[in-house]
Amino acid sequence: MSQSHTQVNTASGRGIVSLAWDCAQEYEQVLLAYLVCVWHLEPGKARRLLGIFFDNKVIRIRLAEESRKAGNCYRVVLQQALDQFLANTSSIAEAQIAVLKEMERAQANRFFNQAWARHTIAEALRRVLFFCSEQNERFLYDTLLADFARIPYAERKARRPMREMYQASEKVKLIFSEQMEAVLLRTISDPRLVMQEWQELHHILPELIALDPEMATQHDLAIQDMKAFWLELLKENLPGSDKSFWSIIHNPKSTLEDLQKAHACAKSQRGVCRLPAELSEALNYACLAAEFLKSGENTFGVSTRMLGRGFFWLSKQKWLDPSSRELAEKAEGKLQDMTLVVND
């Protein structure tokens, strides 16, 4: 390809900027890898051709038009534009470019899409790392990587109290979600398609948890972590008190007033952002069980059926300690006995 041809295209393409063209610049390494690994071009030649592609007036006009159309995904647009550019360039004998065969098309699409998906994740993680470093919270970034790798809290190098580790997981997942959406917004012409593109990338690389919108924003603890978290929670003192949940719930001498305070405190901690939902519910029903066994009355504003279901559910949790499981079973049994007496 002649130098004069390159210069003409470069000069004529200047000044035409579009969101799709900006996206192409940001994903330059993906386009370059596509030329080298799929079109089998020598790296130096691939870079030169990519430079011509970026500055080609016809290409830039097309990308500008595609940027103005609703519903466009630049991942698809750029691959199609690049393939068309290479097909046209292959007609020039001195370019020495072999056009892709039809049987190679599926593999070419797979390579391009997977490379694009990996670059998207890498960019989102880079942004999260930058944010955490700026806030002097590198622990948050390390937590995100460990969460994606599904490493239990108990097996992580940086150990902190379970509540602190869980809240770090919840916090950094929000940060990741925001950064992932910000990256995706630069790859589509319609902001309403963000979640659709995220899901599409998940279909392209299903093995990456970060590309699953649901898995990336949820956090399920391993049973060993739930056990440790539950025991840590029971050992926490009630606000303004020197008594822990454990010392109140599992002490037969606890007053009804103390049990009611423990229940009120447990209710105030409900909410997945502060505690895992299962632990929050377990603490609530454990307090209800202890208070019910003490008073012998259901004064909680909960139907007998729902209360019984709650005690039964609590007794079946595998991560529950034996004492709390026994407490739930006793409460369920007493509730059943009261129901039988009423029915008789």
N, C-alpha and C positions, 0 to 999 in steps of 0.2 A: 504494500500500500504506500503510495507516494507521500512525501512530507507535505507537498503543496495541498493535497486532498485533506490532510489533517488540519492544516492551518485554516483553510476555507470554512470547514465545518465548525471549527472552534470559534472563529470570528463571528460567523452568522448565528451561532447559538447563544451568544452572550445576551444577558438582559431578560431572558425568559425564565422566570422562576415559578415554581409551583410546589405544592405540598408533596406531590408524588416524587418530584425531582429531589426535594429535600430528604425524603425518606430513602431514596436511592443512595444519596450521599452517606446517610447514617448506616445503611446496610451494605456499604461498599465491599466489605470483606466477604459477605455472603455471595455477592455477584462475582467477585474475583475467584472465590473457591469454585463456584459453578463453572466458570470458564476453564479453569485448570483441571478440575476433576471430572467434569462431564463432557466438555467440548475438547478436552485433551490439548489445551494450548499451553505453550511454554510460559511460565510466570511473567517474564518480561513482556512478551507479546500480549499476554492477557491484560496487563496493566495499560499498555498503549491502546489497545482496542477499547478498553473500558473508558479511558479518557476521551476517546473519540465519541463513544456512545453518550457520555455525559454532556458533551458540547454540541452534539448534532442538533441542528435547528428543528428538523422534522420531529425528532424524538422528543425534544423539549416542548414543542407545541402540543404533541399528543399527550404528554404527561400533564400539561396544564389543563387540557380539556378533560382528561380523566379525573383530575382533582376536583373539578366543578360538578361532576356527576354524583348524585346521591347513591349510596349503596356500593361504592367501589372499594375493593381491598387492594392496596398497593402491592401486596405480595404477589397477587395474580397478575396485576397490570404490568409490573416490572419484569416478571419472567417472560410474559408474552412479548413485551417490547424488545427485550434483550434477544430473545430467540429470533424475532423477525429481523432485527438489526444484523445478527450473525448470518442469517440465511441470505439476506441481501448482500452482505459483504463477501460471502462465499462465491458469489458470481464473478468477483474480481480474481483473475487467475493468480496474480502475485500475492494475494492474501493467504492462499494455501490453508483454507478452512474447509473441513469436511462437514457437510450437513448431517444432523442427527437422523438416524434411520427410525422408522416408525416403531420398530421393536424396542428401541432405546428410550422412547418417549416416557413410558411409565417410570422407569428407573430415574430419568432426569428430573421428573416432577417430584419424585420421592426425595431425591437428594436436595433439591432446592428448598422444598417445604420444611424438611427436617433441619437444614442449616439455618433457615429463617427462624424457626421455632427456638433453636438453641441460642441464637444471637439475641432474640427477644428476652429470654429468661436471663441471659448473662447481663444484658443492659439493665433490666429491672433490679437484679441483685447488686450491680455496680452502684446504682442510685441509692439502694438501701444501705450499702456499706458506707457510702459518702455521708448520708444523713446521720447514721449512727456514729461515725467518726467525728463529725462536726459537733454532735451532742455529747461526745465523750462517753458513748454507750456501746462500745464494741461488743459487750456481752449480749446485746439484743441481736446483733447480726449473727454471732456464733449460735445463739439460741435458734434462730430461723433455720440455719443450715442443719443443725441437729434435729429439729422438728421434721424437716423435709426428709432426712435420712431415717426417721422413725427410731431415733436412739432414746431409750428410756432415760428419764432424769437421773435415775440411780446409777447409770453407767456413763454419765458425762464427766469430763475432766473438771469443769468449773461447777462446783456444787454450792448451792445456796438453799435457803429454806424453800420448801415446796411451793408455798403461796407466792413467793417472789419469782420463782422460776415459771410458774404457771402464768402469772400476770405479765411476765416478760414475753411469753409465747403469744398471749393475746394481743399485746401492744404491737409487737413487731409484725404480726400477721396483718394488722390494719395498715401498717406502713408499707408492707410489701404489696398489698392489694392496691393501695393508692398509686404506688410507683409502677406497678404492672399496667394499670389502666392508663396511666400517663404515657407509657411507652406505646401501648396499643393504639391510643388516640392518634399518634403520629403515623400510623400505618393504614388508616382508613379514612374515607371521605365523609363518613357519617358517624357522629359520636354515639348514635343509638346502637351501633353494631359492635361496640366494645366487647360485651359479654359473648356475642356470637363468634367473634374472632378468637377470643380466649378459648372457647369450647372447641373451635375448629383446630387450633394448635394442639389442644389436648388429644384430639383424634389422630393428629399427625404423629405425636410422640406420647402415647398413653402411659409409658413407663415413668415419665417425669411427674411427680406429685405436684410440683409447682405449677404445672400446666393444667391441673384439674381445678377449676374455679371453686368447687365445693371443698375438696380436700385441702386446698391451700389456705382456706379461711376457717377451717375447723381444726380442732385439736382434741384427739381422743387419747387419753392417758393409758399406759400399760397397766395391767393389774398390780404389778409390784409398786408402781408409782401411786396408784390409788390407795393401796394399803398404807404406804408411808404418809401420804397426804392426809388420810383420814385420822391416823394416830396423831399426827402433828396438829391437826385441827382440834382434836379433842383435848389436847394438852394446853391449848391457848386459854389464857385467862379472859374472863368476861371484862368488858370495858369498865374501869373504875372498881374492879374487884380483885381480890387475891385468890379467887376460886376459878378453877378451870371447868370447861364443859364436862370433862371426865369426872372430876371430883364431885360435881353436882349430880350428873345423870346416874352414875353408878354407886352413889352413896345412899343406902336405904334411910339414913337419918336426915337427908336433905329436906328442908322445909318446902311446903308448897309454893311459898313466895320465891324461894331460890330457883325452883324448877320453872316457874312462870317467867322469871327474869331470863333464864337460859333460853327458853323458847322464844321470847321476844327478841333476844339477841340473834338467835339462829334465823328468825324470819327476816331480820334486817340485813343479813348477809346473802339473801337469795339474789341471784343474778349471775349469769354465766361469766360476766366480765371480772367478777371478784373471785368466784369459785367455780369449779366444774359443776354443771347442773346436777349431776348425780350426787355429788358430795353435799351440795346445798340442800337437796331434798332429804338425803339421809340424815343430816344433822337435825333438820326440822322434825322428821318423824321419830328420831331417837329421843328428842326432847318431849315430843307428844307422848311417846310410849312411857317414859319415866313419870311424867305428870299424870297420865291416865292411871297408872298403877298406884300412884300415891292417893289420888282423889277418888278413883273409882267411878268418875263421871265424865261424860263427853260434853264438855262445855266450850269446845273449840270452834263452833260454827261450821263443823264439817259433818257430813252425814255419816252414819254408822258404817254404811257400806264402803264409802271412800276411805274412812279411817282404817277399816279392816284391810282394804287393799293396800294401803300405805304400809301398814305393819308387815303384811305378807311380803310385799316387795322388798322391804328393808331386810327381812330375815334371809332373803335369797341372794343377797349381794356377796359375791365370792371374796371381795376385798375387805369385807367387814370383819372386825375383831370378834372373837368368841363371846366376850361379855356383852357387846352391843347386839349381837345376833340373838343371844339368849333373852335379852331385854325385849326385843321385838317379838319373839315367839311367845313370851309370857303375856305381853300386852294383847297380842292377837287372840291368845287362848281365853284371857279374861273377857275380852270383848265378845267372843263367841258365846261364852257362858251367859253373859248378860242378855244377849240376844235370844238365847234359848229360853231363859226365864220369862222374858217379856212375851215371847210367842206362846209359851205354855199358859 
